[in-house]
Amino acid sequence: MAKPSDISPWALTVAGGIGFAYLINFARLAFAHHWLLDADGHPLATDFLSFWSAGRLALAGRAAEAYDWPAMHAFQGALMHHAVDGFLGWAYPPLFFVIAGLLALLPYSVALLTWIGASATLFLISIARIARDRDAALLAVAAPASLACTTAGQNGFLTAALMAGALLQLEGRPLLAGFLLGLLTYKPQFGLLFPLALIVGGHWRAFASAIISTGAILLISWLAVPESLAAFARHLGGMSNDFLSHGGAGFYKLQSLYGLLRMIGVPDDGAFAAQTILLLATAAFIAWLWRSGRDVSLKCAALCVATLLATPYLFLYDFPILSIAIAFLWRAQPFDRVEMIILLLSQIAIAGFVLVNVPMGLIASMLTLFVAVRRSTGPAIRTTLQVQRA
């Protein structure tokens, strides 16, 4: 098992410097009115504006309007006191209105800072718990994905924390693990492989808890705001067309195989077919690994990475999940030199997205998956070679 002394003091020093640089950058942007608020004190058009404005609509009893993007667009323009370029749409199930509504009770800048602080705290606690070392949280702070998530005010920290919590509680508290997976349905694209892992791994109590929790969430949503659940159901098809088939946000922003193929001109059907093949390949790997007697931390790491690779709908702010995967790899055993180089390259790839409009997150995920596969198959390969030599 990894010990605190296994984390290089040099790595911690570099990570601390990077984290401090992030803080200085955010302070500079805020004072220059390029982050948080404009010079007149009105909200700027970051992704968090969609959360806050949806929460304001929910508090006014108009939750269903959040799924009407022209109405949402006009409402956000009124909040900003000027026209909004493009769409900052609301694409979440009614469950997320709970958080959005609470945040909407606060002024915009306070709400954004509170959201980032609270969700990042949950994420960093999860990293420290997984790695069994508080210093590991500093490395996660320095990850480029943390900067991306904070800049946009997005929900990647919360997604990663829920995923980490479910996996940490899977063996000791399976009912709690299932409940956390039920909460994770606010990002349904990340639930493609979890049922498979739970079934082949024999985690039936967690599986049942997840199903019951998801059903309860849907029922409560329908009872509380029936019009918003119906609006979300109608909205799903349009969202798929806007963000996937039509590339409304830009195909290069989709950090998936689908996004890469669409960016280079592959037709929609071909890109979806390739993404489906990747999904099936990762599913086969997860099924094999979770049925095996491999270390549970290795299984959790592989599942986190495979979850990123499986979905076509993936953005850079979702990549705190990759930090969770790396923390689980570390929990299983400290990295050797080859693994350190590969994982460092994965972080450089994510940072490179600033310079090149290419889905660099896909490269980062593949590199991290390679480490998980190397650990999973390495012992069997070595045994086979020894038998052949004998």
Stockholm file with secondary structure:
# STOCKHOLM 1.0

chainA/1-390         MAKPSDISPWALTVAGGIGFAYLINFARLAFAHHWLLDADGHPLATDFLSFWSAGRLALAGRAAEAYDWPAMHAFQGALMHHAVDGFLGWAYPPLFFVIAGLLALLPYSVALLTWIGASATLFLISIARIARDRDAALLAVAAPASLACTTAGQNGFLTAALMAGALLQLEGRPLLAGFLLGLLTYKPQFGLLFPLALIVGGHWRAFASAIISTGAILLISWLAVPESLAAFARHLGGMSNDFLSHGGAGFYKLQSLYGLLRMIGVPDDGAFAAQTILLLATAAFIAWLWRSGRDVSLKCAALCVATLLATPYLFLYDFPILSIAIAFLWRAQPFDRVEMIILLLSQIAIAGFVLVNVPMGLIASMLTLFVAVRRSTGPAIRTTLQVQRA
#=GR chainA/1-390 SS CCCGGGSCHHHHHHHHHHHHHHHHHHHHHHHTTSSSBCTTSCBCCCTHHHHHHHHHHHHTTCGGGGGCHHHHHHHHHHHHTSCCSSCCCCCCCGGGHHHHHHHHTSCHHHHHHHHHHHHHHHHHHHHHHHHTCTTHHHHHHHSHHHHHHHHHTCSHHHHHHHHHHHHHTTTTCHHHHHHHHHHGGGSGGGGSSHHHHHHHTTCHHHHHHHHHHHHHHHHHHHHHCHHHHHHHHHHHHHHHIIIIISCTTCGGGCCSHHHHHHHTTCCHHHHHHHHHHHHHHHHHHHHHHHHSCSCHHHHHHHHHHHHHHHCSCCCGGGTHHHHHHHHHHHHHSCCCHHHHHHHHHHHHHHHGGGTSCSCHHHHHHHHHHHHHHHHHHHHHHHHHHHHHHC
#=GC SS_cons         CCCGGGSCHHHHHHHHHHHHHHHHHHHHHHHTTSSSBCTTSCBCCCTHHHHHHHHHHHHTTCGGGGGCHHHHHHHHHHHHTSCCSSCCCCCCCGGGHHHHHHHHTSCHHHHHHHHHHHHHHHHHHHHHHHHTCTTHHHHHHHSHHHHHHHHHTCSHHHHHHHHHHHHHTTTTCHHHHHHHHHHGGGSGGGGSSHHHHHHHTTCHHHHHHHHHHHHHHHHHHHHHCHHHHHHHHHHHHHHHIIIIISCTTCGGGCCSHHHHHHHTTCCHHHHHHHHHHHHHHHHHHHHHHHHSCSCHHHHHHHHHHHHHHHCSCCCGGGTHHHHHHHHHHHHHSCCCHHHHHHHHHHHHHHHGGGTSCSCHHHHHHHHHHHHHHHHHHHHHHHHHHHHHHC
//
